[in-house]
């Protein structure tokens, strides 16, 4: 049985990323988990949490082996300054980005089957002079992916986004027929390729209340969304809508589709996080690699207190293993 090697970036060193990585190492996994982090940070975090962890240096030449409880395989990097829990330090911004670069580059060359990311703090990266709007955009640029699509997955629903980290006032101009059609193509292709859905059913939300009410509450549905949906359906994509956002997340509506495509960040993610915050997984579609992540932020106030919940990171790792297995099946077919 092939054992996938999954790299996990530990994220903002002053936040709960290191905590949840140490917590993750308290269980057995049917994958070779490699945590990218500062060794001193992981050791001090384990002491603060009073959790036993035997650290082994990562050896890229060694054969992957399943991870075992109490053991952590470490891909070492060094912070510029020793992190203080809960206190952001722009000096460590390059360390955070270096973890992402090493992990994504390793995935591109086949060293890792997937990457999982703990949360980073966008504000401190910006304070360090880095133009960083999010993991999704950064990894797309790093892997030369033309259109990344954010997908959140939980037990009850999947929600993808046409736009991600934009001010609400900028959203309508960003939603063009070409962008919507390109997004639908990515969602359709990756649900087939990564999630093994033969004919994914995509519910496309309207931008305006009541999906525009036949033009009385806005014309974006008529002028932009509907033409794109017609083209998508002509290409064999099961794109349904535009559907009013206020009824799309009822249990009955969700049972009839495989994914909801929202026009902007909070339109889709407010419903998903209300249903499953702390258990959902962020997946980036449209990349040449598998990348999953947590659904929460750095939680600076509770770093090293033992109060962090590792549930979302566990779910992200489990889904990365599943998706990596699909890729292995493709490679062997």
N, C-alpha and C positions, 0 to 999 in steps of 0.2 A: 504494500500500500504506500503510495506516494505521500510524504509529509510536506505540506506547504510551509514555506518560510515566510512569516509575516513580520514586517518591521513596524514598530509603534513609536511615533515621535512624542516625546513627553511634554511638549508645548511650553507655555510660559513658566519659567522656573520658580516664580513667586506665587504661582497659583496651585490648583489642586491636581494638575496633570501628573506631577511626580507621585502624589499620594495615590491616585487611582492606578498608576502603573505598578506600584508596590502591592496594592490590594489585588490587582489582577494576577500577580505571581503567587497568590495563596491557593490557587486551584490548578488541577491538571488540565492540559489542553491537547487536543489531537492536531497540533501544529507546532512548528518551531517558532516561538515568539522571541523577537529580538527588540529590546527597548533601546532607543537612541536617546542618550542623556549623559549628563555629567556624573561620573562615578561618585564623587563626593556628595553631590546632591541626593542621589539615590540612597547612599548609605546613611546620610543624616535624616532623610525622610523615614527610612525604615526604623531608625532609632526613635524618632519622634512619635511614630505610630505604634511602637512596640510590636512590630511584626517581623517574624524571622525570614530573612532572605539571604541565600547564599549566591553571591554574584560571580558569574563566569564571564570572562572576556569573549566577545563574539569572534569566531574564526570563520571567515567566508569560505575557506577551503574545506571545512569539515562538512560531513553529510548532515542534513537536517534531521533532528530527532524531536519527538514530542516533548513539550515543556511539562515539567513536573512541579507540583506544589512546593513552595519554599525555595525555588530556584529561579534566578533571573539572569538571562543572557543579555549582556550589555554591549551595545555599540557606542563606544566612548567618544564624547566631545567635551569641551571645557568651556564653562562660563567665563566671561571676561572678569566678572567680579562675583564673589560668593553671594548667592541670592538670600534675601531676607524675606521670609514668608509674609505675604500680603503687601509687600512694598515693591512697586515697579521700578526697574532700573534700565534706562535706555542703553546702557553699556552692554547689556546682554541681548540686544536685538539681533545682532549678527549671529549669535549662538543659536537663537530660535530659528532663524532662516536657514542656517547651516544644516540643522536637523532635517528640515523639509527638502533641501537640495540633495543631501546624501540619500535620503529615503527614496525620493522620486527618481533620482538617477539610477539607484540600485534596482528599482522596479523596471525602468526602461531597458536595462541590459539583462534582465532575467534573473538577477541575484535574489530578488524577493518576488513572491507571487502576488503580494498586495501590500498596501500601506494603510495604517490606521493613525489618525491624528488626534492627540489630546488638544484642548483649546489653547489658543494664543490670545494675546491682548493687542487688538489693533491700535489702540491709542498710544501705547508705548513704542510700538514700531514706527508710528507716525512721528512721535517725538524724537526718534532717532534719525529721522530724515528719510524713512523708507516709504515709498508710495505703495501701501498695502491695503487693499479693500476687503480681502478675505482669502482663506485657503483656496476656495473654488477658482478665483481669478488667478491667483499666484501659480497654482499648479497647472492651470491651463497654459499660461505663458511658458512655464518651465518645460512642459511636455509638447509644446507647439500644437495644442489642440485648438481648432478654430472656434468652437462654441461649446463651452462647458455648461452643463445644466445641473442645478441643484435638485436633488431628490431626497426627501425625508421619508423614512420607512418606519412604521410601527405595526403592532399586531392588527390594528383595526383599519389602517389606511396607508396609502402612499400618496405623497403630494410633491409634484414637481413645480418649478417656477420658471416663468418666461424672463422676468427680471429679478435681480437679487438685491444687492446693497445699493439702492438708489434712493434719493429723497423722493417722497411721494409726488411732489410737483413735477419731477422729471420722468415719471413713469409713462404717461400717455404718449409722449413723443418717442419714447424708446420702443414702444410696441408697434412695430410695422408688420405688414403682411409677410414680408420676407423673413423677419426674425421669428415670427410665430411659426411659419412653415418649417424653418430650419430647426426650431426647438422640437416641433412635433416629430420630425424625422429622427432626431437624436433619441428622444424618449422611446419611440417605436422600436428603433434598431437596438438600443441597449436593453430594453425589457425583453426582447427576443434573445439577444446574445448573452446577457449577464444573468437574467432571471428566468430564462427558459420558458417564456410565454410565447405560444405559437401565434396568437392574434390578440395582442394587448388592446383593451378597451380604454380609451382615453376620454375623460370628461373635461372639456375645456370651459373654464369659467368666463363669464362676461367681465368686462372692466367696470361697467357702471351698475348701479342698483337695478335689480330686475332685468339684468342683461340689456339695459338700454331702453326697455319698455317701447319696442318698435320705433326707436329714434326719439322718443319724447324725453328721455333722460340721458341723451348722448348718442352720437352716431358712430362711435368706434366699432361697435358690434357689426353694424351694417357695412361700413366702409373699409374696415380692416380685418376683423376676425372672420366674418363669414366667407369672404373670398379665399382666405388662406385655408379655411376648413374644407371648402369645396375642392381645392387643389389637392389637399392631403387625402381626402377620401378617394379622389380619382387615382391616387398612387397606391391605394390599398391600405391606407392607415385608417383605423376605426376611431375617428375623431368626432366626438359628439358635442354639440353645443351651437352657440354659446349658451351656457347654463347659468342661471342666477346663483351667485355665491352663497346667498343666505339659505338655500335649500339643498345645496350640493353635498353637505356633510351629514345629512340625516342617515341613519342606518340603512333605510330602504334604498336611498340613492347610491350609497357606497357599495351596497351588495351587487349592483348592476355594472360596476366598472372596476378596472384594475388600478387605475391611477387618476388622480385629479390634477389637472394642469392649471395653476393659478397665475394670474397676470403679474402679481407683485408679492413681495415677501410676506407681509402681515396678513394679506388676504387668505393665503393658504396655511401659513404656519401657526397662526393663532388657534385655529381649530385643531390642528394636529397636536400641538403642545398642550392644549387644554385636556386632550384625551390621554396623552402618554408622556408628559415631560419627565425626563430622566430615564426613559426606556427607549426612546427613538434613536434612529441611526441616520446620519447624513451621508449620502452617497453622491459622488460626483460622476454624472453621466457625461459621455462625450470625450473622455480621456482614453489614451491608449493603454492605461494601467488601471488596476482596481484600487480605488481609494474610498475608505469609509471614515467616519468621524463621529464624535459625540454630538448631542443636541443641546449642549449647555456651554456656558462660558467658564472663565477662569476661577470664579468664586474665591477671590483673594481673601475675603474675610475669614474663611474657614480652612485655609491652607495649613496643613500639619496639625490640625486639631483632632483628626480622626472622624470628623463629621461628614466628610465627602462621601458621596454615593457613587460607587463604581459601576452602577447598573448600565448606564449608557455606553461606557467603554467596553464592558463585557459584551453587550449586544453588538457593538461595532466590530469587535474582533470576531465574534461568531459569524456575522454576516460576511466579513472579509474572507474567512475560511471557506464559507459556502460558495461565494463568487469565485474565489481562486480555484476551487474544485471544478467549477464549470469550465474555467479556462484550461485546466489540465485535461478535461475530457475533450475539448476542442483540439488541443495539441496532439492528443493520442488518436484522434479519429482520422 
